[in-house]
């Protein structure tokens, strides 16, 4: 708190959870004036939920993180310092990652696929723990697509990117509801939102998108999202 001597805010987005998350967020918002809560009308997915929050930020620097404390808050300072140095974006590289083996495999596959098709540096892992400046955020929320992959909206804007190493922690409590189906769903959104940089990538991507559309329809039972997000309630 002392480090952030100027005004700061914490925005908590409840993406239609079925526990008491929204009640907890409301209580925190009442107790702390720097906490803001957003309650979405239905489950829109992680990236859409983040964009819902970005529409209401006011700070110069934004740090995104999950709520299970596998991302340690102590690294927020390190990320902000990288942004203050002039980088537009700061990603993290996990040390001693605590995810299960299948999740690590799909993350590796996701990173490799994205690097080949979108010409993304393989050293940049598009983790959910990251930071960027207000300029990036303002451009991100300009997109009105119903399904978004946040990192393409970020990486398409700048080459001024930093990567720092952070330790990954065990989940503080409970169990994740981010199962294989949701991971594959996010992976399909990632592929469908890629803009290819090379001719070979364009051809490969065409077939991948075709296969993913069939796979999504048959196995994931994905329904088209009719809106990017809709807010049911806010604490501000």
mmCIF file of the C-alpha atoms, coordinates in Angstrom:
data_MODEL
# 
_entry.id   MODEL 
# 
loop_
_atom_site.group_PDB 
_atom_site.id 
_atom_site.type_symbol 
_atom_site.label_atom_id 
_atom_site.label_alt_id 
_atom_site.label_comp_id 
_atom_site.label_asym_id 
_atom_site.label_entity_id 
_atom_site.label_seq_id 
_atom_site.pdbx_PDB_ins_code 
_atom_site.Cartn_x 
_atom_site.Cartn_y 
_atom_site.Cartn_z 
_atom_site.occupancy 
_atom_site.B_iso_or_equiv 
_atom_site.pdbx_formal_charge 
_atom_site.auth_seq_id 
_atom_site.auth_comp_id 
_atom_site.auth_asym_id 
_atom_site.auth_atom_id 
_atom_site.pdbx_PDB_model_num 
ATOM 1   C CA . UNK A 1 1   ? 0.000   0.000   0.000   1.00 0.00 ? 1   UNK A CA 1 
ATOM 2   C CA . UNK A 1 2   ? 2.839   2.403   0.884   1.00 0.00 ? 2   UNK A CA 1 
ATOM 3   C CA . UNK A 1 3   ? 4.400   1.848   -2.556  1.00 0.00 ? 3   UNK A CA 1 
ATOM 4   C CA . UNK A 1 4   ? 1.234   3.029   -4.264  1.00 0.00 ? 4   UNK A CA 1 
ATOM 5   C CA . UNK A 1 5   ? 1.123   6.396   -2.544  1.00 0.00 ? 5   UNK A CA 1 
ATOM 6   C CA . UNK A 1 6   ? -1.077  7.777   -5.289  1.00 0.00 ? 6   UNK A CA 1 
ATOM 7   C CA . UNK A 1 7   ? -4.627  6.666   -5.989  1.00 0.00 ? 7   UNK A CA 1 
ATOM 8   C CA . UNK A 1 8   ? -5.138  3.026   -6.961  1.00 0.00 ? 8   UNK A CA 1 
ATOM 9   C CA . UNK A 1 9   ? -8.126  0.751   -7.411  1.00 0.00 ? 9   UNK A CA 1 
ATOM 10  C CA . UNK A 1 10  ? -8.919  -2.948  -7.395  1.00 0.00 ? 10  UNK A CA 1 
ATOM 11  C CA . UNK A 1 11  ? -11.638 -4.114  -9.786  1.00 0.00 ? 11  UNK A CA 1 
ATOM 12  C CA . UNK A 1 12  ? -13.116 -7.553  -9.127  1.00 0.00 ? 12  UNK A CA 1 
ATOM 13  C CA . UNK A 1 13  ? -15.216 -9.093  -11.904 1.00 0.00 ? 13  UNK A CA 1 
ATOM 14  C CA . UNK A 1 14  ? -17.607 -11.908 -11.059 1.00 0.00 ? 14  UNK A CA 1 
ATOM 15  C CA . UNK A 1 15  ? -18.120 -13.944 -14.236 1.00 0.00 ? 15  UNK A CA 1 
ATOM 16  C CA . UNK A 1 16  ? -21.401 -15.559 -13.149 1.00 0.00 ? 16  UNK A CA 1 
ATOM 17  C CA . UNK A 1 17  ? -19.927 -17.810 -10.459 1.00 0.00 ? 17  UNK A CA 1 
ATOM 18  C CA . UNK A 1 18  ? -22.291 -20.096 -8.551  1.00 0.00 ? 18  UNK A CA 1 
ATOM 19  C CA . UNK A 1 19  ? -20.780 -19.577 -5.104  1.00 0.00 ? 19  UNK A CA 1 
ATOM 20  C CA . UNK A 1 20  ? -20.879 -16.550 -2.801  1.00 0.00 ? 20  UNK A CA 1 
ATOM 21  C CA . UNK A 1 21  ? -18.262 -14.577 -4.760  1.00 0.00 ? 21  UNK A CA 1 
ATOM 22  C CA . UNK A 1 22  ? -20.554 -11.647 -5.496  1.00 0.00 ? 22  UNK A CA 1 
ATOM 23  C CA . UNK A 1 23  ? -21.567 -11.283 -1.845  1.00 0.00 ? 23  UNK A CA 1 
ATOM 24  C CA . UNK A 1 24  ? -17.888 -11.324 -0.871  1.00 0.00 ? 24  UNK A CA 1 
ATOM 25  C CA . UNK A 1 25  ? -17.083 -8.688  -3.498  1.00 0.00 ? 25  UNK A CA 1 
ATOM 26  C CA . UNK A 1 26  ? -19.910 -6.458  -2.261  1.00 0.00 ? 26  UNK A CA 1 
ATOM 27  C CA . UNK A 1 27  ? -18.668 -6.764  1.322   1.00 0.00 ? 27  UNK A CA 1 
ATOM 28  C CA . UNK A 1 28  ? -15.114 -5.872  0.258   1.00 0.00 ? 28  UNK A CA 1 
ATOM 29  C CA . UNK A 1 29  ? -16.415 -2.895  -1.732  1.00 0.00 ? 29  UNK A CA 1 
ATOM 30  C CA . UNK A 1 30  ? -18.242 -1.640  1.343   1.00 0.00 ? 30  UNK A CA 1 
ATOM 31  C CA . UNK A 1 31  ? -15.202 -2.102  3.567   1.00 0.00 ? 31  UNK A CA 1 
ATOM 32  C CA . UNK A 1 32  ? -12.579 -0.653  1.192   1.00 0.00 ? 32  UNK A CA 1 
ATOM 33  C CA . UNK A 1 33  ? -13.297 2.373   -0.992  1.00 0.00 ? 33  UNK A CA 1 
ATOM 34  C CA . UNK A 1 34  ? -10.615 1.358   -3.520  1.00 0.00 ? 34  UNK A CA 1 
ATOM 35  C CA . UNK A 1 35  ? -12.432 -1.919  -4.337  1.00 0.00 ? 35  UNK A CA 1 
ATOM 36  C CA . UNK A 1 36  ? -14.952 -1.931  -7.183  1.00 0.00 ? 36  UNK A CA 1 
ATOM 37  C CA . UNK A 1 37  ? -17.133 -4.897  -8.074  1.00 0.00 ? 37  UNK A CA 1 
ATOM 38  C CA . UNK A 1 38  ? -18.766 -5.920  -11.348 1.00 0.00 ? 38  UNK A CA 1 
ATOM 39  C CA . UNK A 1 39  ? -21.297 -8.749  -11.577 1.00 0.00 ? 39  UNK A CA 1 
ATOM 40  C CA . UNK A 1 40  ? -21.869 -10.131 -15.082 1.00 0.00 ? 40  UNK A CA 1 
ATOM 41  C CA . UNK A 1 41  ? -25.274 -11.327 -16.237 1.00 0.00 ? 41  UNK A CA 1 
ATOM 42  C CA . UNK A 1 42  ? -23.955 -14.699 -17.402 1.00 0.00 ? 42  UNK A CA 1 
ATOM 43  C CA . UNK A 1 43  ? -20.670 -16.516 -17.976 1.00 0.00 ? 43  UNK A CA 1 
ATOM 44  C CA . UNK A 1 44  ? -18.807 -14.807 -20.819 1.00 0.00 ? 44  UNK A CA 1 
ATOM 45  C CA . UNK A 1 45  ? -15.382 -16.345 -20.294 1.00 0.00 ? 45  UNK A CA 1 
ATOM 46  C CA . UNK A 1 46  ? -12.185 -14.974 -18.813 1.00 0.00 ? 46  UNK A CA 1 
ATOM 47  C CA . UNK A 1 47  ? -11.113 -12.644 -21.621 1.00 0.00 ? 47  UNK A CA 1 
ATOM 48  C CA . UNK A 1 48  ? -14.539 -11.074 -22.100 1.00 0.00 ? 48  UNK A CA 1 
ATOM 49  C CA . UNK A 1 49  ? -14.854 -10.610 -18.339 1.00 0.00 ? 49  UNK A CA 1 
ATOM 50  C CA . UNK A 1 50  ? -11.505 -8.814  -18.267 1.00 0.00 ? 50  UNK A CA 1 
ATOM 51  C CA . UNK A 1 51  ? -12.629 -6.426  -21.001 1.00 0.00 ? 51  UNK A CA 1 
ATOM 52  C CA . UNK A 1 52  ? -15.742 -5.691  -18.938 1.00 0.00 ? 52  UNK A CA 1 
ATOM 53  C CA . UNK A 1 53  ? -13.442 -4.570  -16.132 1.00 0.00 ? 53  UNK A CA 1 
ATOM 54  C CA . UNK A 1 54  ? -11.154 -2.598  -18.443 1.00 0.00 ? 54  UNK A CA 1 
ATOM 55  C CA . UNK A 1 55  ? -14.098 -0.433  -19.453 1.00 0.00 ? 55  UNK A CA 1 
ATOM 56  C CA . UNK A 1 56  ? -14.126 1.000   -15.934 1.00 0.00 ? 56  UNK A CA 1 
ATOM 57  C CA . UNK A 1 57  ? -10.431 1.434   -15.088 1.00 0.00 ? 57  UNK A CA 1 
ATOM 58  C CA . UNK A 1 58  ? -8.970  4.883   -14.506 1.00 0.00 ? 58  UNK A CA 1 
ATOM 59  C CA . UNK A 1 59  ? -5.318  4.214   -13.619 1.00 0.00 ? 59  UNK A CA 1 
ATOM 60  C CA . UNK A 1 60  ? -2.166  4.712   -15.668 1.00 0.00 ? 60  UNK A CA 1 
ATOM 61  C CA . UNK A 1 61  ? -1.060  1.087   -15.254 1.00 0.00 ? 61  UNK A CA 1 
ATOM 62  C CA . UNK A 1 62  ? -3.202  -2.051  -15.206 1.00 0.00 ? 62  UNK A CA 1 
ATOM 63  C CA . UNK A 1 63  ? -2.212  -5.432  -13.755 1.00 0.00 ? 63  UNK A CA 1 
ATOM 64  C CA . UNK A 1 64  ? -4.350  -8.509  -14.435 1.00 0.00 ? 64  UNK A CA 1 
ATOM 65  C CA . UNK A 1 65  ? -4.267  -11.538 -12.175 1.00 0.00 ? 65  UNK A CA 1 
ATOM 66  C CA . UNK A 1 66  ? -6.350  -14.544 -11.172 1.00 0.00 ? 66  UNK A CA 1 
ATOM 67  C CA . UNK A 1 67  ? -8.103  -14.669 -7.822  1.00 0.00 ? 67  UNK A CA 1 
ATOM 68  C CA . UNK A 1 68  ? -6.709  -17.999 -6.540  1.00 0.00 ? 68  UNK A CA 1 
ATOM 69  C CA . UNK A 1 69  ? -3.373  -16.525 -5.319  1.00 0.00 ? 69  UNK A CA 1 
ATOM 70  C CA . UNK A 1 70  ? -1.310  -18.726 -7.621  1.00 0.00 ? 70  UNK A CA 1 
ATOM 71  C CA . UNK A 1 71  ? -0.239  -15.294 -8.843  1.00 0.00 ? 71  UNK A CA 1 
ATOM 72  C CA . UNK A 1 72  ? 1.438   -13.658 -5.875  1.00 0.00 ? 72  UNK A CA 1 
ATOM 73  C CA . UNK A 1 73  ? 0.423   -9.999  -5.348  1.00 0.00 ? 73  UNK A CA 1 
ATOM 74  C CA . UNK A 1 74  ? 4.017   -9.186  -4.377  1.00 0.00 ? 74  UNK A CA 1 
ATOM 75  C CA . UNK A 1 75  ? 4.937   -9.200  -8.075  1.00 0.00 ? 75  UNK A CA 1 
ATOM 76  C CA . UNK A 1 76  ? 2.529   -6.359  -8.867  1.00 0.00 ? 76  UNK A CA 1 
ATOM 77  C CA . UNK A 1 77  ? 5.269   -3.907  -7.926  1.00 0.00 ? 77  UNK A CA 1 
ATOM 78  C CA . UNK A 1 78  ? 7.747   -5.609  -10.301 1.00 0.00 ? 78  UNK A CA 1 
ATOM 79  C CA . UNK A 1 79  ? 5.275   -5.466  -13.191 1.00 0.00 ? 79  UNK A CA 1 
ATOM 80  C CA . UNK A 1 80  ? 4.468   -1.792  -12.578 1.00 0.00 ? 80  UNK A CA 1 
ATOM 81  C CA . UNK A 1 81  ? 8.189   -0.981  -12.418 1.00 0.00 ? 81  UNK A CA 1 
ATOM 82  C CA . UNK A 1 82  ? 8.668   -2.524  -15.878 1.00 0.00 ? 82  UNK A CA 1 
ATOM 83  C CA . UNK A 1 83  ? 5.840   -0.379  -17.236 1.00 0.00 ? 83  UNK A CA 1 
ATOM 84  C CA . UNK A 1 84  ? 7.315   2.729   -15.640 1.00 0.00 ? 84  UNK A CA 1 
ATOM 85  C CA . UNK A 1 85  ? 10.565  2.004   -17.497 1.00 0.00 ? 85  UNK A CA 1 
ATOM 86  C CA . UNK A 1 86  ? 8.702   2.631   -20.750 1.00 0.00 ? 86  UNK A CA 1 
ATOM 87  C CA . UNK A 1 87  ? 7.451   -0.829  -21.701 1.00 0.00 ? 87  UNK A CA 1 
ATOM 88  C CA . UNK A 1 88  ? 3.853   -0.904  -22.906 1.00 0.00 ? 88  UNK A CA 1 
ATOM 89  C CA . UNK A 1 89  ? 3.296   -4.477  -21.707 1.00 0.00 ? 89  UNK A CA 1 
ATOM 90  C CA . UNK A 1 90  ? 4.846   -6.811  -19.135 1.00 0.00 ? 90  UNK A CA 1 
ATOM 91  C CA . UNK A 1 91  ? 4.259   -10.562 -19.251 1.00 0.00 ? 91  UNK A CA 1 
ATOM 92  C CA . UNK A 1 92  ? 5.542   -13.137 -16.775 1.00 0.00 ? 92  UNK A CA 1 
ATOM 93  C CA . UNK A 1 93  ? 7.472   -16.389 -17.044 1.00 0.00 ? 93  UNK A CA 1 
ATOM 94  C CA . UNK A 1 94  ? 6.428   -18.890 -14.395 1.00 0.00 ? 94  UNK A CA 1 
ATOM 95  C CA . UNK A 1 95  ? 9.075   -20.594 -12.250 1.00 0.00 ? 95  UNK A CA 1 
ATOM 96  C CA . UNK A 1 96  ? 8.185   -23.969 -10.688 1.00 0.00 ? 96  UNK A CA 1 
ATOM 97  C CA . UNK A 1 97  ? 4.731   -23.951 -12.190 1.00 0.00 ? 97  UNK A CA 1 
ATOM 98  C CA . UNK A 1 98  ? 2.146   -25.751 -10.046 1.00 0.00 ? 98  UNK A CA 1 
ATOM 99  C CA . UNK A 1 99  ? -0.444  -26.662 -12.675 1.00 0.00 ? 99  UNK A CA 1 
ATOM 100 C CA . UNK A 1 100 ? -1.261  -30.291 -13.417 1.00 0.00 ? 100 UNK A CA 1 
ATOM 101 C CA . UNK A 1 101 ? 0.606   -32.038 -16.229 1.00 0.00 ? 101 UNK A CA 1 
ATOM 102 C CA . UNK A 1 102 ? -2.171  -31.905 -18.853 1.00 0.00 ? 102 UNK A CA 1 
ATOM 103 C CA . UNK A 1 103 ? -2.593  -28.170 -18.310 1.00 0.00 ? 103 UNK A CA 1 
ATOM 104 C CA . UNK A 1 104 ? 1.136   -27.604 -18.727 1.00 0.00 ? 104 UNK A CA 1 
ATOM 105 C CA . UNK A 1 105 ? 1.059   -29.592 -21.979 1.00 0.00 ? 105 UNK A CA 1 
ATOM 106 C CA . UNK A 1 106 ? -1.803  -27.598 -23.477 1.00 0.00 ? 106 UNK A CA 1 
ATOM 107 C CA . UNK A 1 107 ? -0.161  -24.338 -22.424 1.00 0.00 ? 107 UNK A CA 1 
ATOM 108 C CA . UNK A 1 108 ? 3.025   -25.420 -24.184 1.00 0.00 ? 108 UNK A CA 1 
ATOM 109 C CA . UNK A 1 109 ? 1.027   -26.425 -27.284 1.00 0.00 ? 109 UNK A CA 1 
ATOM 110 C CA . UNK A 1 110 ? -0.904  -23.161 -27.201 1.00 0.00 ? 110 UNK A CA 1 
ATOM 111 C CA . UNK A 1 111 ? 2.309   -21.130 -27.003 1.00 0.00 ? 111 UNK A CA 1 
ATOM 112 C CA . UNK A 1 112 ? 3.927   -23.069 -29.842 1.00 0.00 ? 112 UNK A CA 1 
ATOM 113 C CA . UNK A 1 113 ? 0.854   -22.791 -32.090 1.00 0.00 ? 113 UNK A CA 1 
ATOM 114 C CA . UNK A 1 114 ? 0.465   -19.077 -31.446 1.00 0.00 ? 114 UNK A CA 1 
ATOM 115 C CA . UNK A 1 115 ? 4.158   -18.449 -32.113 1.00 0.00 ? 115 UNK A CA 1 
ATOM 116 C CA . UNK A 1 116 ? 4.002   -20.227 -35.476 1.00 0.00 ? 116 UNK A CA 1 
ATOM 117 C CA . UNK A 1 117 ? 0.691   -18.872 -36.734 1.00 0.00 ? 117 UNK A CA 1 
ATOM 118 C CA . UNK A 1 118 ? 0.775   -15.326 -35.377 1.00 0.00 ? 118 UNK A CA 1 
ATOM 119 C CA . UNK A 1 119 ? 4.539   -14.797 -35.538 1.00 0.00 ? 119 UNK A CA 1 
ATOM 120 C CA . UNK A 1 120 ? 4.590   -14.251 -31.775 1.00 0.00 ? 120 UNK A CA 1 
ATOM 121 C CA . UNK A 1 121 ? 7.991   -14.481 -30.045 1.00 0.00 ? 121 UNK A CA 1 
ATOM 122 C CA . UNK A 1 122 ? 8.033   -17.900 -28.382 1.00 0.00 ? 122 UNK A CA 1 
ATOM 123 C CA . UNK A 1 123 ? 9.645   -16.324 -25.313 1.00 0.00 ? 123 UNK A CA 1 
ATOM 124 C CA . UNK A 1 124 ? 6.423   -14.420 -24.629 1.00 0.00 ? 124 UNK A CA 1 
ATOM 125 C CA . UNK A 1 125 ? 3.989   -16.702 -22.837 1.00 0.00 ? 125 UNK A CA 1 
ATOM 126 C CA . UNK A 1 126 ? 0.499   -15.193 -22.910 1.00 0.00 ? 126 UNK A CA 1 
ATOM 127 C CA . UNK A 1 127 ? -0.209  -15.801 -19.253 1.00 0.00 ? 127 UNK A CA 1 
ATOM 128 C CA . UNK A 1 128 ? -3.194  -14.362 -17.428 1.00 0.00 ? 128 UNK A CA 1 
ATOM 129 C CA . UNK A 1 129 ? -0.806  -12.567 -15.045 1.00 0.00 ? 129 UNK A CA 1 
ATOM 130 C CA . UNK A 1 130 ? 0.374   -9.453  -16.914 1.00 0.00 ? 130 UNK A CA 1 
ATOM 131 C CA . UNK A 1 131 ? 0.371   -5.695  -16.955 1.00 0.00 ? 131 UNK A CA 1 
ATOM 132 C CA . UNK A 1 132 ? 0.010   -2.924  -19.532 1.00 0.00 ? 132 UNK A CA 1 
ATOM 133 C CA . UNK A 1 133 ? -0.452  0.810   -19.666 1.00 0.00 ? 133 UNK A CA 1 
ATOM 134 C CA . UNK A 1 134 ? -3.617  2.833   -20.098 1.00 0.00 ? 134 UNK A CA 1 
ATOM 135 C CA . UNK A 1 135 ? -2.969  3.441   -23.803 1.00 0.00 ? 135 UNK A CA 1 
ATOM 136 C CA . UNK A 1 136 ? -3.068  -0.293  -24.500 1.00 0.00 ? 136 UNK A CA 1 
ATOM 137 C CA . UNK A 1 137 ? -6.211  -0.678  -22.397 1.00 0.00 ? 137 UNK A CA 1 
ATOM 138 C CA . UNK A 1 138 ? -8.071  2.104   -24.219 1.00 0.00 ? 138 UNK A CA 1 
ATOM 139 C CA . UNK A 1 139 ? -7.334  0.489   -27.573 1.00 0.00 ? 139 UNK A CA 1 
ATOM 140 C CA . UNK A 1 140 ? -8.327  -2.966  -26.339 1.00 0.00 ? 140 UNK A CA 1 
ATOM 141 C CA . UNK A 1 141 ? -11.836 -1.876  -25.328 1.00 0.00 ? 141 UNK A CA 1 
ATOM 142 C CA . UNK A 1 142 ? -12.444 -0.394  -28.773 1.00 0.00 ? 142 UNK A CA 1 
ATOM 143 C CA . UNK A 1 143 ? -13.056 -3.903  -30.110 1.00 0.00 ? 143 UNK A CA 1 
ATOM 144 C CA . UNK A 1 144 ? -16.718 -4.860  -30.101 1.00 0.00 ? 144 UNK A CA 1 
ATOM 145 C CA . UNK A 1 145 ? -16.305 -8.482  -31.211 1.00 0.00 ? 145 UNK A CA 1 
ATOM 146 C CA . UNK A 1 146 ? -18.425 -10.894 -29.227 1.00 0.00 ? 146 UNK A CA 1 
ATOM 147 C CA . UNK A 1 147 ? -15.587 -13.358 -28.667 1.00 0.00 ? 147 UNK A CA 1 
ATOM 148 C CA . UNK A 1 148 ? -12.138 -11.975 -28.015 1.00 0.00 ? 148 UNK A CA 1 
ATOM 149 C CA . UNK A 1 149 ? -8.650  -13.255 -27.300 1.00 0.00 ? 149 UNK A CA 1 
ATOM 150 C CA . UNK A 1 150 ? -7.155  -10.508 -25.197 1.00 0.00 ? 150 UNK A CA 1 
ATOM 151 C CA . UNK A 1 151 ? -3.500  -11.125 -25.997 1.00 0.00 ? 151 UNK A CA 1 
ATOM 152 C CA . UNK A 1 152 ? -3.937  -10.606 -29.752 1.00 0.00 ? 152 UNK A CA 1 
ATOM 153 C CA . UNK A 1 153 ? -5.478  -7.228  -28.973 1.00 0.00 ? 153 UNK A CA 1 
ATOM 154 C CA . UNK A 1 154 ? -2.453  -6.408  -26.810 1.00 0.00 ? 154 UNK A CA 1 
ATOM 155 C CA . UNK A 1 155 ? 0.378   -7.819  -28.913 1.00 0.00 ? 155 UNK A CA 1 
ATOM 156 C CA . UNK A 1 156 ? -1.010  -6.264  -32.087 1.00 0.00 ? 156 UNK A CA 1 
ATOM 157 C CA . UNK A 1 157 ? -0.334  -2.796  -30.684 1.00 0.00 ? 157 UNK A CA 1 
ATOM 158 C CA . UNK A 1 158 ? 3.299   -2.791  -29.600 1.00 0.00 ? 158 UNK A CA 1 
ATOM 159 C CA . UNK A 1 159 ? 6.746   -4.383  -29.607 1.00 0.00 ? 159 UNK A CA 1 
ATOM 160 C CA . UNK A 1 160 ? 7.731   -2.687  -26.343 1.00 0.00 ? 160 UNK A CA 1 
ATOM 161 C CA . UNK A 1 161 ? 7.233   -5.793  -24.234 1.00 0.00 ? 161 UNK A CA 1 
ATOM 162 C CA . UNK A 1 162 ? 9.023   -6.930  -21.097 1.00 0.00 ? 162 UNK A CA 1 
ATOM 163 C CA . UNK A 1 163 ? 9.057   -10.394 -19.501 1.00 0.00 ? 163 UNK A CA 1 
ATOM 164 C CA . UNK A 1 164 ? 9.856   -11.000 -15.843 1.00 0.00 ? 164 UNK A CA 1 
ATOM 165 C CA . UNK A 1 165 ? 10.249  -14.245 -13.904 1.00 0.00 ? 165 UNK A CA 1 
ATOM 166 C CA . UNK A 1 166 ? 7.804   -15.005 -11.085 1.00 0.00 ? 166 UNK A CA 1 
ATOM 167 C CA . UNK A 1 167 ? 7.287   -18.021 -8.858  1.00 0.00 ? 167 UNK A CA 1 
ATOM 168 C CA . UNK A 1 168 ? 4.020   -19.867 -9.359  1.00 0.00 ? 168 UNK A CA 1 
ATOM 169 C CA . UNK A 1 169 ? 2.218   -20.971 -6.183  1.00 0.00 ? 169 UNK A CA 1 
ATOM 170 C CA . UNK A 1 170 ? -0.170  -23.700 -5.161  1.00 0.00 ? 170 UNK A CA 1 
ATOM 171 C CA . UNK A 1 171 ? -3.823  -22.727 -5.198  1.00 0.00 ? 171 UNK A CA 1 
ATOM 172 C CA . UNK A 1 172 ? -4.697  -21.139 -1.848  1.00 0.00 ? 172 UNK A CA 1 
ATOM 173 C CA . UNK A 1 173 ? -7.984  -22.996 -1.397  1.00 0.00 ? 173 UNK A CA 1 
ATOM 174 C CA . UNK A 1 174 ? -10.714 -24.820 -3.279  1.00 0.00 ? 174 UNK A CA 1 
ATOM 175 C CA . UNK A 1 175 ? -10.414 -26.439 -6.689  1.00 0.00 ? 175 UNK A CA 1 
ATOM 176 C CA . UNK A 1 176 ? -10.318 -24.872 -10.116 1.00 0.00 ? 176 UNK A CA 1 
ATOM 177 C CA . UNK A 1 177 ? -13.371 -25.022 -12.368 1.00 0.00 ? 177 UNK A CA 1 
ATOM 178 C CA . UNK A 1 178 ? -11.146 -24.310 -15.370 1.00 0.00 ? 178 UNK A CA 1 
ATOM 179 C CA . UNK A 1 179 ? -11.391 -27.804 -16.820 1.00 0.00 ? 179 UNK A CA 1 
ATOM 180 C CA . UNK A 1 180 ? -10.167 -29.291 -20.092 1.00 0.00 ? 180 UNK A CA 1 
ATOM 181 C CA . UNK A 1 181 ? -13.345 -28.293 -21.921 1.00 0.00 ? 181 UNK A CA 1 
ATOM 182 C CA . UNK A 1 182 ? -12.935 -24.624 -20.964 1.00 0.00 ? 182 UNK A CA 1 
ATOM 183 C CA . UNK A 1 183 ? -9.255  -24.711 -21.861 1.00 0.00 ? 183 UNK A CA 1 
ATOM 184 C CA . UNK A 1 184 ? -10.022 -26.153 -25.294 1.00 0.00 ? 184 UNK A CA 1 
ATOM 185 C CA . UNK A 1 185 ? -12.764 -23.575 -25.738 1.00 0.00 ? 185 UNK A CA 1 
ATOM 186 C CA . UNK A 1 186 ? -10.311 -20.752 -25.016 1.00 0.00 ? 186 UNK A CA 1 
ATOM 187 C CA . UNK A 1 187 ? -7.760  -22.358 -27.337 1.00 0.00 ? 187 UNK A CA 1 
ATOM 188 C CA . UNK A 1 188 ? -10.322 -22.420 -30.142 1.00 0.00 ? 188 UNK A CA 1 
ATOM 189 C CA . UNK A 1 189 ? -11.093 -18.707 -29.583 1.00 0.00 ? 189 UNK A CA 1 
ATOM 190 C CA . UNK A 1 190 ? -7.359  -18.012 -29.703 1.00 0.00 ? 190 UNK A CA 1 
ATOM 191 C CA . UNK A 1 191 ? -7.019  -19.768 -33.072 1.00 0.00 ? 191 UNK A CA 1 
ATOM 192 C CA . UNK A 1 192 ? -10.137 -18.188 -34.556 1.00 0.00 ? 192 UNK A CA 1 
ATOM 193 C CA . UNK A 1 193 ? -8.908  -14.691 -33.662 1.00 0.00 ? 193 UNK A CA 1 
ATOM 194 C CA . UNK A 1 194 ? -5.399  -15.040 -35.103 1.00 0.00 ? 194 UNK A CA 1 
ATOM 195 C CA . UNK A 1 195 ? -4.457  -12.801 -38.011 1.00 0.00 ? 195 UNK A CA 1 
ATOM 196 C CA . UNK A 1 196 ? -1.796  -14.768 -39.935 1.00 0.00 ? 196 UNK A CA 1 
ATOM 197 C CA . UNK A 1 197 ? 1.477   -13.037 -40.769 1.00 0.00 ? 197 UNK A CA 1 
ATOM 198 C CA . UNK A 1 198 ? 2.788   -15.407 -43.430 1.00 0.00 ? 198 UNK A CA 1 
ATOM 199 C CA . UNK A 1 199 ? 1.282   -17.174 -46.450 1.00 0.00 ? 199 UNK A CA 1 
ATOM 200 C CA . UNK A 1 200 ? 1.999   -20.639 -45.028 1.00 0.00 ? 200 UNK A CA 1 
ATOM 201 C CA . UNK A 1 201 ? 0.389   -19.636 -41.757 1.00 0.00 ? 201 UNK A CA 1 
ATOM 202 C CA . UNK A 1 202 ? -2.662  -18.378 -43.652 1.00 0.00 ? 202 UNK A CA 1 
ATOM 203 C CA . UNK A 1 203 ? -3.167  -21.748 -45.358 1.00 0.00 ? 203 UNK A CA 1 
ATOM 204 C CA . UNK A 1 204 ? -2.606  -23.721 -42.164 1.00 0.00 ? 204 UNK A CA 1 
ATOM 205 C CA . UNK A 1 205 ? -4.855  -21.393 -40.216 1.00 0.00 ? 205 UNK A CA 1 
ATOM 206 C CA . UNK A 1 206 ? -7.670  -21.782 -42.755 1.00 0.00 ? 206 UNK A CA 1 
ATOM 207 C CA . UNK A 1 207 ? -7.777  -25.547 -42.185 1.00 0.00 ? 207 UNK A CA 1 
ATOM 208 C CA . UNK A 1 208 ? -7.366  -25.191 -38.433 1.00 0.00 ? 208 UNK A CA 1 
ATOM 209 C CA . UNK A 1 209 ? -10.315 -22.812 -38.215 1.00 0.00 ? 209 UNK A CA 1 
ATOM 210 C CA . UNK A 1 210 ? -12.414 -25.188 -40.297 1.00 0.00 ? 210 UNK A CA 1 
ATOM 211 C CA . UNK A 1 211 ? -11.578 -28.128 -38.015 1.00 0.00 ? 211 UNK A CA 1 
ATOM 212 C CA . UNK A 1 212 ? -12.068 -26.098 -34.849 1.00 0.00 ? 212 UNK A CA 1 
ATOM 213 C CA . UNK A 1 213 ? -15.535 -24.946 -35.920 1.00 0.00 ? 213 UNK A CA 1 
ATOM 214 C CA . UNK A 1 214 ? -16.560 -28.567 -36.447 1.00 0.00 ? 214 UNK A CA 1 
ATOM 215 C CA . UNK A 1 215 ? -14.913 -29.687 -33.192 1.00 0.00 ? 215 UNK A CA 1 
ATOM 216 C CA . UNK A 1 216 ? -16.546 -26.860 -31.229 1.00 0.00 ? 216 UNK A CA 1 
ATOM 217 C CA . UNK A 1 217 ? -19.983 -27.664 -32.593 1.00 0.00 ? 217 UNK A CA 1 
ATOM 218 C CA . UNK A 1 218 ? -19.775 -31.429 -32.002 1.00 0.00 ? 218 UNK A CA 1 
ATOM 219 C CA . UNK A 1 219 ? -17.744 -31.784 -28.809 1.00 0.00 ? 219 UNK A CA 1 
ATOM 220 C CA . UNK A 1 220 ? -17.690 -28.456 -26.979 1.00 0.00 ? 220 UNK A CA 1 
ATOM 221 C CA . UNK A 1 221 ? -21.327 -27.642 -27.751 1.00 0.00 ? 221 UNK A CA 1 
ATOM 222 C CA . UNK A 1 222 ? -20.262 -24.004 -27.936 1.00 0.00 ? 222 UNK A CA 1 
ATOM 223 C CA . UNK A 1 223 ? -23.004 -21.477 -28.421 1.00 0.00 ? 223 UNK A CA 1 
ATOM 224 C CA . UNK A 1 224 ? -22.360 -18.211 -30.148 1.00 0.00 ? 224 UNK A CA 1 
ATOM 225 C CA . UNK A 1 225 ? -22.095 -15.373 -27.670 1.00 0.00 ? 225 UNK A CA 1 
ATOM 226 C CA . UNK A 1 226 ? -24.627 -12.706 -28.630 1.00 0.00 ? 226 UNK A CA 1 
ATOM 227 C CA . UNK A 1 227 ? -22.806 -9.912  -26.806 1.00 0.00 ? 227 UNK A CA 1 
ATOM 228 C CA . UNK A 1 228 ? -19.326 -9.211  -25.551 1.00 0.00 ? 228 UNK A CA 1 
ATOM 229 C CA . UNK A 1 229 ? -20.595 -8.827  -21.981 1.00 0.00 ? 229 UNK A CA 1 
ATOM 230 C CA . UNK A 1 230 ? -23.562 -7.526  -20.041 1.00 0.00 ? 230 UNK A CA 1 
ATOM 231 C CA . UNK A 1 231 ? -23.427 -6.244  -16.478 1.00 0.00 ? 231 UNK A CA 1 
ATOM 232 C CA . UNK A 1 232 ? -26.104 -7.276  -14.000 1.00 0.00 ? 232 UNK A CA 1 
ATOM 233 C CA . UNK A 1 233 ? -24.867 -5.203  -11.063 1.00 0.00 ? 233 UNK A CA 1 
ATOM 234 C CA . UNK A 1 234 ? -21.985 -2.937  -9.939  1.00 0.00 ? 234 UNK A CA 1 
ATOM 235 C CA . UNK A 1 235 ? -20.845 -1.622  -6.565  1.00 0.00 ? 235 UNK A CA 1 
ATOM 236 C CA . UNK A 1 236 ? -20.013 1.827   -7.909  1.00 0.00 ? 236 UNK A CA 1 
# 
